Amino acid sequence: MAKAKPVTDQERETVRKLHVEGLGRNAIAIAIAKQLKRSGQTISEIAGELGISFAARAGQDAAATEVRCT
């Protein structure tokens, strides 16, 4: 099995900046997956290292979806 390439400081900074801009985990994964070839799991791991949580946004997204659907 091939060894995974290490996460760079630039990748960490990109995740941090996109999170500050309001993007969720999946949006960040999509945004950088094509460029950096990183999985959603890797994005979650980077976020965890940085102390970033997407949990609060999940509740906001669910509330916004409920408002749109009613």
Residue pairs with C-beta under 8 A, 6 or more apart in sequence:
7 38
7 42
7 45
7 46
11 32
11 36
11 38
11 46
12 46
12 49
12 50
14 32
14 36
15 28
15 32
15 43
15 46
15 47
15 50
15 52
16 50
16 52
18 27
18 28
18 31
18 32
19 28
19 47
19 52
19 54
22 57
23 31
24 54
24 57
24 58
24 61
25 40
25 43
25 44
25 47
25 54
26 40
28 43
29 38
29 39
29 40
29 43
32 38
32 43
33 39
33 40
47 53
47 54
